[in-house]
Amino acid sequence: MSTKAQRGAGGPAAAEQPGSPQETVTMSFDGRPLTAAPGQSIGSALAAQGIVAWRSTRKGARPRGLFCGIGICFDCLLTVDGATNQRACLVEVCEGMQIEGSCTPDDGSRA
């Protein structure tokens, strides 16, 4: 049987897409409600919403967000449910999660 035939009705192509209304997680980022797909990292969820920077460097206040995306660097740090210095690329989104960035409101780095 060809691959095309295997993907007929009920196959993988017909499966529900992540992020559909039945499969969303609601969280908040700096008080703003957002939705994401279950299993998605915080970093990818924020980037999907157009939020690409959520902290500033101590020296120069330069905006930072995802850089490596695999937990090697520390550019994506944020506060998750009160726990500081969490890497956005490693933490999975959860229902009701409260996420806080550390960018100053007037630095223009957030969407």
GIQUIZI-V204432 format. One record per backbone hydrogen bond with DSSP energy under -1.0 kcal/mol. CO is the residue of the C=O (numbers start at 1). NH is the residue of the N-H. Records with the same first field share a line. If there is no record, write none. Layout:
CO: NH / NH
This chain:
2: 6
3: 7
5: 8
8: 11
11: 14
17: 20
20: 23
25: 36
26: 96
27: 34
28: 99
29: 32
32: 29
34: 27
36: 25
37: 40
40: 93
41: 45
42: 46
43: 47
44: 48
46: 51
47: 50
54: 102
55: 64
62: 57
64: 54 / 55
76: 88
78: 86
79: 100
80: 83
83: 80
86: 78
87: 90 / 91
88: 43
91: 42
94: 97
97: 28
98: 81
99: 30
100: 79
104: 107
